Amino acid sequence: MKHLLTWIMGFTWLAPAGLAAGKPNIVFVLTDQWRAAAFGFAGDPNVKTPQLDTLAAQSVRFTNAVSVCPVCTPYRAALMTGRFPTSTGMFLNDLYLPEEELCMGEIFKAAGYDTAYIGKWHLDGHGRSSYIPPARRQGFDYWKVAECDHNYQHSHYYAGTSATQLFWPGYDAFAQSADAQQYLRGHASSDKPFLLFLAFGQPHFPHDTAPAGFRAMYAPEQLTLAPNVPAASAAAVRQELAGYYAHCSALDQCIGELLATLKETGLADHTIVVFTSDHGEMMGAHGISPQMKQWPYDEAVLVPFLLHDPRTPARTVNTPLGTPDILPTLLGLAGVAVPPTVEGEDLSAWVTSGGPGPERAVLTMSVSPFIPRLEEYRGIRTSRHSYVRNLAGAWLLFDNASDPYQLHNLAEVPAHAGLRQELDTRLQAELKKIGDEFQPRQFYLDRWGYSVARQGSISYAPNAKVQSPRPHATPKP
């Protein structure tokens, strides 16, 4: 850490107009399994998200934000480190992210930030109900966290340095939001900037546990389904979708209260707000059951990403954003040097410029899938196209501009052979950058020494063996 501090403190930051002297605060809101299309601002005819619709109108909204690996733990590891799952070894749920990895909280803390984390962590791998000691918190000091708990009406957490298990009162998102608001009020007059991370467990299933008032907002029989949901599964999908939307609307209320507190405390003009999700939810699309993720279709891969910065003009952009790009971009916006370990790209100069954004391709992958019927894949998304390979070759190719529900796979259409080759070349170039040769899953399991449970991923049963890429972890600078 001594070398890290020296390196960060040597980076000069000039406060932009509109912000107080010093670095901006950052409030990062992460949801779980909220797909990009399930918002009023994204055109969903069913869901009610008025607070987020307002935030979207005031933000840089990325319409092509892609989950690098649409599963909880792999996404979160990529977010915290700015590195790819095949580089960190964090490509399965319930792995332990080693202390050796340099993470978001540590970098901002070394740059003079207070750091806080409230909600779901899912990076510790020592059991979903276990206490996480300070040494494994990756630089976050204020701590009210559970490794993983989706019992939203009675979810547990641990606070500070106490190993006593506590429970959020009532619907946990409301209590977590109230705690975040209290944190904001307590830091309104602080001389130090802060990074506040609020990680909700919703709208991840179970979908029938939202507060009654929000469940009453959605009648299953009145919901309009996307055209890629087969008629045979429509009734079951509508039932799940009603509960999913109820969680969405409950979280929308939480976001509104959080934003009101920023305004009330005078922090709004000095605070960057990010709203996003780790991955989406198939919800019956393409005949895949509700509660499914990890597939390379937009319902699972595409996530919402709103970045509200008081210095930056609001706009909607199609430039793709990958998970590993988020950390370096936030560091750039805060004027903090990007560590050499980070593999993502710092897009902050473009974000603040107000321009249309560069043309780029971002990776998505499933290294060792545990979803039934799903094979290993690697894919890219450009501002217009999605292209995915499995081990046999080209698998999926969609023109998302003309086919937004991805109903027409062009991968084997002779007229699109040139486009397929062009995108395949771009995919190979992106894989080469990170040294991924795209091997079968067993290659990676053997490389990292993992043994998987019957369901195909790391066991999270009580007293299960802790598994981690720790022997291979990249040491902190």
C-alpha positions as CSV (number, residue, x, y, z in Angstrom):
1,M,0.0,0.0,0.0
2,K,3.0,2.3,0.6
3,H,3.8,2.2,-3.1
4,L,0.2,2.7,-4.1
5,L,-0.2,5.8,-1.9
6,T,3.0,7.3,-3.3
7,W,1.8,6.6,-6.9
8,I,-1.7,8.0,-6.4
9,M,-0.6,11.1,-4.4
10,G,1.7,12.0,-7.2
11,F,-1.2,12.5,-9.6
12,T,-2.4,16.1,-9.8
13,W,-6.1,16.8,-10.0
14,L,-7.6,20.2,-11.0
15,A,-11.1,20.8,-9.8
16,P,-13.5,21.5,-12.7
17,A,-15.9,24.4,-12.5
18,G,-19.1,23.6,-10.7
19,L,-17.4,21.5,-8.1
20,A,-15.9,22.6,-4.8
21,A,-12.2,22.6,-4.6
22,G,-11.2,18.9,-4.2
23,K,-12.5,15.7,-5.6
24,P,-16.2,14.8,-6.3
25,N,-18.1,12.5,-4.1
26,I,-19.3,9.3,-5.7
27,V,-22.6,7.4,-5.0
28,F,-22.6,4.1,-6.8
29,V,-25.9,2.2,-6.8
30,L,-25.7,-1.4,-8.0
31,T,-28.8,-3.6,-8.4
32,D,-29.0,-7.3,-9.0
33,Q,-30.5,-8.8,-12.2
34,W,-32.2,-5.6,-13.5
35,R,-32.1,-5.8,-17.3
36,A,-31.6,-2.7,-19.4
37,A,-35.1,-2.7,-21.0
38,A,-37.1,-2.7,-17.7
39,F,-37.5,1.1,-17.3
40,G,-39.9,3.7,-18.4
41,F,-37.0,5.7,-20.0
42,A,-36.1,2.5,-22.0
43,G,-39.6,2.2,-23.4
44,D,-41.0,-0.6,-21.3
45,P,-44.8,-0.2,-21.5
46,N,-45.4,-1.9,-18.1
47,V,-42.9,-0.8,-15.5
48,K,-43.2,2.4,-13.4
49,T,-39.9,4.0,-12.7
50,P,-40.5,7.8,-12.5
51,Q,-37.5,8.6,-10.3
52,L,-35.1,6.8,-12.5
53,D,-36.7,8.2,-15.6
54,T,-35.9,11.7,-14.2
55,L,-32.4,10.7,-13.4
56,A,-31.9,9.2,-16.9
57,A,-32.9,12.6,-18.4
58,Q,-30.2,14.3,-16.3
59,S,-27.4,11.7,-17.0
60,V,-25.1,10.2,-19.6
61,R,-27.2,7.1,-20.4
62,F,-25.3,4.3,-22.0
63,T,-27.7,2.2,-24.1
64,N,-25.0,-0.4,-24.8
65,A,-23.7,-1.2,-21.3
66,V,-22.6,-4.8,-21.3
67,S,-22.0,-7.2,-18.4
68,V,-18.7,-8.8,-19.0
69,C,-19.9,-12.1,-17.5
70,P,-23.6,-12.0,-16.6
71,V,-23.4,-13.6,-13.2
72,C,-23.1,-12.0,-9.8
73,T,-19.6,-12.7,-8.5
74,P,-17.7,-12.5,-11.9
75,Y,-19.3,-9.1,-12.7
76,R,-18.6,-7.7,-9.2
77,A,-15.0,-8.8,-9.4
78,A,-14.5,-7.2,-12.8
79,L,-16.2,-4.0,-11.5
80,M,-14.0,-3.8,-8.4
81,T,-10.7,-4.6,-10.2
82,G,-11.3,-3.2,-13.7
83,R,-10.0,-6.6,-14.9
84,F,-11.5,-9.5,-16.9
85,P,-12.7,-12.8,-15.4
86,T,-10.1,-14.8,-17.4
87,S,-7.4,-12.5,-15.9
88,T,-8.4,-12.6,-12.3
89,G,-9.8,-16.2,-12.3
90,M,-13.1,-14.8,-10.9
91,F,-15.4,-16.4,-13.5
92,L,-17.7,-18.5,-11.1
93,N,-20.2,-17.5,-8.4
94,D,-19.1,-17.7,-4.8
95,L,-15.4,-17.5,-5.4
96,Y,-13.2,-15.5,-2.9
97,L,-11.7,-12.4,-4.4
98,P,-8.1,-12.3,-3.0
99,E,-6.9,-9.4,-0.8
100,E,-4.0,-9.2,-3.2
101,E,-6.2,-7.8,-6.0
102,L,-6.2,-4.0,-6.1
103,C,-9.8,-2.8,-5.9
104,M,-12.0,0.3,-6.1
105,G,-12.3,0.9,-2.4
106,E,-8.5,0.8,-1.8
107,I,-7.7,3.1,-4.7
108,F,-10.2,5.7,-3.7
109,K,-9.2,5.4,0.0
110,A,-5.6,5.9,-0.9
111,A,-6.6,9.0,-2.9
112,G,-8.1,10.6,0.3
113,Y,-11.7,9.3,0.1
114,D,-13.9,8.0,2.9
115,T,-15.3,4.6,1.7
116,A,-18.6,3.0,2.5
117,Y,-20.4,-0.2,1.4
118,I,-24.0,-1.1,2.2
119,G,-25.8,-4.2,1.0
120,K,-24.8,-7.2,-1.0
121,W,-21.1,-8.0,-1.5
122,H,-20.9,-11.6,-3.0
123,L,-17.1,-11.6,-3.4
124,D,-15.9,-13.2,-0.1
125,G,-16.6,-16.9,-0.9
126,H,-16.5,-18.0,2.8
127,G,-20.2,-18.7,3.0
128,R,-23.2,-16.6,2.1
129,S,-24.1,-15.9,5.7
130,S,-20.6,-15.5,7.1
131,Y,-19.0,-12.5,8.7
132,I,-16.5,-10.7,6.5
133,P,-13.5,-9.3,8.5
134,P,-12.0,-5.9,7.7
135,A,-8.9,-7.5,6.0
136,R,-11.2,-9.0,3.3
137,R,-13.2,-5.8,2.6
138,Q,-11.0,-4.4,-0.2
139,G,-10.7,-0.9,1.2
140,F,-14.2,-0.2,2.4
141,D,-14.4,1.2,5.9
142,Y,-18.0,2.0,6.7
143,W,-19.6,-1.5,6.4
144,K,-23.2,-2.8,6.7
145,V,-23.0,-5.8,4.4
146,A,-24.1,-9.4,3.8
147,E,-22.2,-11.7,1.4
148,C,-25.5,-12.8,-0.2
149,D,-29.1,-12.9,1.1
150,H,-32.2,-12.7,-1.1
151,N,-34.7,-13.1,1.8
152,Y,-35.7,-9.4,1.3
153,Q,-38.2,-9.3,4.2
154,H,-35.7,-10.7,6.7
155,S,-32.2,-10.3,5.3
156,H,-29.1,-10.3,7.5
157,Y,-26.0,-8.1,7.6
158,Y,-22.9,-7.4,9.7
159,A,-22.0,-3.9,10.8
160,G,-18.5,-2.5,11.5
161,T,-16.1,-4.9,13.2
162,S,-18.8,-6.9,15.0
163,A,-19.3,-10.5,14.1
164,T,-22.9,-10.4,15.5
165,Q,-25.4,-11.1,12.8
166,L,-28.0,-8.4,12.4
167,F,-31.2,-8.1,10.3
168,W,-32.5,-5.2,8.3
169,P,-36.0,-4.2,9.6
170,G,-38.7,-5.0,7.0
171,Y,-38.0,-4.8,3.3
172,D,-34.2,-4.6,3.2
173,A,-33.9,-2.1,0.4
174,F,-35.9,0.5,2.3
175,A,-33.7,0.1,5.4
176,Q,-30.5,0.0,3.3
177,S,-31.5,3.2,1.6
178,A,-32.3,4.9,4.9
179,D,-28.8,4.0,6.1
180,A,-27.3,5.4,3.0
181,Q,-29.3,8.6,3.5
182,Q,-28.0,8.8,7.1
183,Y,-24.4,8.4,5.8
184,L,-24.9,11.2,3.4
185,R,-26.2,13.5,6.1
186,G,-23.3,12.7,8.3
187,H,-20.8,13.5,5.5
188,A,-22.5,16.7,4.2
189,S,-20.0,19.0,5.9
190,S,-17.0,16.7,5.8
191,D,-13.7,18.0,4.3
192,K,-13.1,14.6,2.7
193,P,-14.8,13.3,-0.4
194,F,-16.5,9.9,-0.1
195,L,-17.3,6.8,-2.2
196,L,-20.6,5.4,-1.1
197,F,-21.6,2.0,-2.6
198,L,-25.2,0.9,-2.2
199,A,-25.8,-2.6,-3.5
200,F,-29.3,-3.9,-3.5
201,G,-30.3,-7.6,-3.9
202,Q,-33.4,-6.8,-6.0
203,P,-35.0,-7.3,-8.5
204,H,-33.3,-10.8,-8.4
205,F,-35.8,-13.5,-7.5
206,P,-37.7,-14.4,-5.5
207,H,-40.1,-12.1,-7.3
208,D,-43.1,-12.4,-5.0
209,T,-41.6,-10.7,-1.9
210,A,-41.8,-7.0,-2.7
211,P,-44.0,-4.9,-0.4
212,A,-47.7,-5.3,-0.9
213,G,-48.3,-1.8,-2.2
214,F,-45.8,-2.3,-5.0
215,R,-47.2,-5.8,-5.9
216,A,-50.6,-4.3,-6.2
217,M,-49.3,-2.0,-9.0
218,Y,-49.0,-4.9,-11.4
219,A,-51.7,-7.3,-12.5
220,P,-50.1,-10.2,-14.5
221,E,-52.9,-10.5,-17.0
222,Q,-52.4,-6.8,-18.0
223,L,-48.7,-7.0,-18.8
224,T,-47.5,-6.7,-22.3
225,L,-44.8,-9.3,-23.2
226,A,-41.9,-8.8,-25.6
227,P,-42.3,-10.6,-29.0
228,N,-39.4,-13.0,-28.3
229,V,-41.4,-14.6,-25.4
230,P,-43.2,-17.7,-26.7
231,A,-46.9,-17.8,-26.2
232,A,-46.7,-21.2,-24.5
233,S,-44.9,-19.7,-21.5
234,A,-46.8,-16.4,-21.5
235,A,-48.9,-17.0,-18.3
236,A,-45.9,-18.1,-16.2
237,V,-43.8,-15.3,-17.5
238,R,-46.4,-12.7,-16.7
239,Q,-46.7,-14.0,-13.1
240,E,-42.9,-13.7,-12.6
241,L,-42.8,-10.4,-14.4
242,A,-45.4,-8.8,-12.1
243,G,-43.3,-9.5,-9.0
244,Y,-40.1,-8.4,-10.8
245,Y,-41.6,-5.1,-11.7
246,A,-42.8,-4.6,-8.1
247,H,-39.2,-4.9,-6.9
248,C,-38.2,-2.4,-9.6
249,S,-40.7,0.1,-8.6
250,A,-39.8,-0.3,-4.9
251,L,-36.1,0.4,-5.8
252,D,-37.1,3.3,-7.9
253,Q,-38.7,4.9,-4.8
254,C,-35.4,4.3,-2.9
255,I,-33.4,6.0,-5.6
256,G,-35.7,9.0,-5.5
257,E,-35.2,9.3,-1.7
258,L,-31.5,9.0,-2.1
259,L,-31.4,11.8,-4.7
260,A,-33.6,14.0,-2.6
261,T,-31.2,13.6,0.3
262,L,-28.3,14.6,-1.9
263,K,-30.2,17.7,-2.9
264,E,-31.3,18.4,0.7
265,T,-27.8,18.2,2.1
266,G,-26.2,20.3,-0.6
267,L,-24.2,17.4,-1.9
268,A,-25.9,17.1,-5.3
269,D,-23.6,19.7,-7.0
270,H,-20.5,17.9,-5.8
271,T,-21.5,14.3,-6.3
272,I,-21.3,11.8,-9.2
273,V,-24.2,9.3,-9.1
274,V,-24.0,6.0,-11.0
275,F,-26.9,3.6,-11.3
276,T,-26.4,0.2,-12.9
277,S,-26.9,-3.6,-12.5
278,D,-24.6,-6.6,-12.6
279,H,-26.6,-8.5,-15.3
280,G,-30.1,-8.9,-16.6
281,E,-32.9,-11.5,-16.5
282,M,-34.1,-13.6,-19.4
283,M,-37.7,-13.7,-18.1
284,G,-38.9,-16.1,-20.8
285,A,-37.2,-14.5,-23.8
286,H,-36.2,-17.0,-26.5
287,G,-38.0,-19.7,-24.6
288,I,-35.5,-19.5,-21.6
289,S,-37.1,-19.7,-18.2
290,P,-37.6,-16.7,-15.9
291,Q,-34.9,-16.3,-13.2
292,M,-32.2,-17.2,-15.8
293,K,-29.1,-15.1,-16.6
294,Q,-25.7,-15.9,-18.1
295,W,-27.0,-16.2,-21.6
296,P,-25.5,-14.0,-24.3
297,Y,-28.8,-12.4,-25.3
298,D,-29.6,-8.8,-24.5
299,E,-32.1,-9.7,-21.7
300,A,-29.1,-11.1,-19.7
301,V,-26.1,-9.2,-21.0
302,L,-27.4,-5.7,-21.4
303,V,-27.6,-3.6,-18.2
304,P,-28.8,-0.1,-17.4
305,F,-26.0,2.5,-16.9
306,L,-26.7,6.0,-15.9
307,L,-23.9,8.4,-15.0
308,H,-24.9,11.7,-13.6
309,D,-22.0,14.1,-13.2
310,P,-22.8,17.8,-12.5
311,R,-20.0,18.8,-14.9
312,T,-21.3,16.8,-17.8
313,P,-24.1,17.4,-20.3
314,A,-26.9,14.8,-20.2
315,R,-27.2,12.7,-23.3
316,T,-28.0,9.2,-24.6
317,V,-25.1,7.4,-26.2
318,N,-24.6,4.2,-28.1
319,T,-20.9,3.8,-27.5
320,P,-20.5,0.4,-25.8
321,L,-19.3,0.3,-22.2
322,G,-17.8,-2.8,-20.7
323,T,-17.7,-3.7,-17.0
324,P,-13.9,-3.3,-16.7
325,D,-14.2,0.2,-18.2
326,I,-16.3,1.4,-15.2
327,L,-13.5,1.7,-12.6
328,P,-11.0,3.5,-14.8
329,T,-13.7,5.9,-16.0
330,L,-14.7,6.8,-12.5
331,L,-11.1,7.3,-11.5
332,G,-10.6,9.6,-14.5
333,L,-13.7,11.6,-13.5
334,A,-12.3,11.9,-10.0
335,G,-8.9,12.9,-11.1
336,V,-7.2,9.8,-9.7
337,A,-4.6,7.9,-11.6
338,V,-5.6,4.6,-13.1
339,P,-3.5,1.7,-11.7
340,P,-1.4,-0.3,-14.2
341,T,-3.3,-3.5,-13.2
342,V,-6.5,-2.2,-14.7
343,E,-7.4,-3.7,-18.1
344,G,-10.5,-1.5,-18.9
345,E,-10.4,1.8,-20.7
346,D,-10.7,5.2,-19.1
347,L,-13.6,6.9,-21.0
348,S,-13.7,10.0,-18.7
349,A,-12.3,12.4,-21.3
350,W,-15.0,11.5,-23.7
351,V,-17.8,11.4,-21.1
352,T,-17.0,15.0,-20.1
353,S,-16.5,16.3,-23.6
354,G,-20.2,15.8,-24.6
355,G,-19.3,14.2,-27.9
356,P,-21.0,11.2,-29.5
357,G,-18.3,8.8,-28.4
358,P,-15.8,6.5,-30.1
359,E,-16.7,3.3,-32.0
360,R,-15.5,0.4,-30.0
361,A,-16.3,-3.2,-29.2
362,V,-16.6,-4.7,-25.7
363,L,-16.4,-8.3,-24.5
364,T,-18.9,-10.5,-22.8
365,M,-18.2,-14.1,-21.9
366,S,-19.2,-17.3,-20.1
367,V,-16.1,-19.2,-19.1
368,S,-17.7,-22.0,-17.2
369,P,-21.5,-21.7,-17.4
370,F,-23.7,-23.5,-14.9
371,I,-27.0,-22.7,-16.5
372,P,-28.6,-25.8,-18.1
373,R,-28.1,-26.1,-21.9
374,L,-25.7,-23.2,-22.0
375,E,-22.3,-23.7,-23.6
376,E,-19.1,-21.7,-23.2
377,Y,-19.0,-18.5,-25.3
378,R,-17.1,-15.3,-26.0
379,G,-18.8,-12.4,-27.7
380,I,-18.5,-8.7,-28.5
381,R,-21.0,-5.9,-28.8
382,T,-20.5,-2.9,-30.9
383,S,-22.9,0.1,-31.1
384,R,-25.0,-1.8,-33.6
385,H,-24.2,-5.6,-33.6
386,S,-23.9,-8.5,-31.2
387,Y,-21.6,-11.4,-32.2
388,V,-21.0,-14.5,-30.2
389,R,-18.9,-17.6,-30.7
390,N,-19.1,-20.9,-29.0
391,L,-16.4,-23.6,-29.2
392,A,-17.8,-24.9,-32.5
393,G,-17.6,-21.5,-34.2
394,A,-19.9,-18.6,-35.0
395,W,-23.1,-19.0,-33.0
396,L,-25.1,-15.7,-32.8
397,L,-25.1,-12.5,-34.9
398,F,-27.7,-9.9,-34.5
399,D,-28.3,-6.4,-36.0
400,N,-29.7,-4.8,-32.9
401,A,-30.7,-1.7,-34.8
402,S,-33.1,-3.5,-37.1
403,D,-33.8,-6.4,-34.8
404,P,-34.0,-5.2,-31.2
405,Y,-35.5,-8.4,-29.9
406,Q,-32.8,-10.5,-31.5
407,L,-35.2,-12.7,-33.4
408,H,-33.1,-13.2,-36.5
409,N,-29.8,-14.9,-36.1
410,L,-27.6,-13.9,-39.0
411,A,-24.6,-16.0,-38.2
412,E,-25.3,-18.6,-40.9
413,V,-26.9,-16.3,-43.5
414,P,-24.6,-16.2,-46.6
415,A,-25.4,-12.6,-47.3
416,H,-23.8,-11.6,-44.0
417,A,-20.7,-13.7,-44.2
418,G,-18.5,-10.5,-44.6
419,L,-20.0,-8.9,-41.5
420,R,-19.6,-12.1,-39.6
421,Q,-15.9,-12.3,-40.6
422,E,-15.4,-8.6,-39.7
423,L,-16.9,-9.1,-36.2
424,D,-15.0,-12.3,-35.7
425,T,-11.7,-10.5,-36.4
426,R,-12.7,-7.8,-33.9
427,L,-13.6,-10.5,-31.3
428,Q,-10.3,-12.2,-31.7
429,A,-8.4,-8.9,-31.3
430,E,-10.2,-8.2,-28.1
431,L,-9.4,-11.7,-26.7
432,K,-5.8,-11.3,-27.7
433,K,-5.5,-8.1,-25.7
434,I,-6.3,-10.0,-22.5
435,G,-4.5,-13.2,-23.4
436,D,-7.6,-15.4,-23.6
437,E,-7.4,-18.3,-26.1
438,F,-11.0,-19.4,-25.5
439,Q,-10.6,-22.9,-24.3
440,P,-13.2,-25.4,-23.0
441,R,-14.3,-24.8,-19.4
442,Q,-12.2,-27.6,-18.0
443,F,-9.1,-25.8,-19.1
444,Y,-9.9,-22.9,-16.9
445,L,-11.1,-25.0,-14.0
446,D,-7.8,-26.9,-14.0
447,R,-5.8,-23.8,-14.5
448,W,-7.2,-22.2,-11.4
449,G,-7.6,-25.5,-9.4
450,Y,-11.4,-25.2,-8.9
451,S,-13.7,-28.1,-8.1
452,V,-17.3,-27.4,-8.9
453,A,-20.4,-28.7,-7.2
454,R,-23.2,-30.8,-8.9
455,Q,-24.9,-27.6,-10.1
456,G,-21.7,-26.7,-12.0
457,S,-20.4,-23.8,-9.9
458,I,-18.7,-23.3,-6.6
459,S,-20.6,-24.8,-3.7
460,Y,-22.0,-22.3,-1.2
461,A,-23.3,-24.9,1.2
462,P,-22.4,-24.3,4.9
463,N,-18.8,-25.2,5.6
464,A,-18.0,-25.7,1.9
465,K,-14.4,-25.4,0.9
466,V,-13.3,-21.8,0.2
467,Q,-12.0,-21.6,-3.4
468,S,-10.1,-18.7,-4.7
469,P,-7.6,-17.7,-7.4
470,R,-5.4,-16.4,-4.6
471,P,-2.2,-18.3,-5.5
472,H,-2.4,-16.6,-9.0
473,A,-3.5,-13.2,-7.9
474,T,-1.7,-10.1,-9.2
475,P,-0.1,-8.4,-6.2
476,K,-1.0,-4.8,-5.4
477,P,1.5,-2.2,-6.7
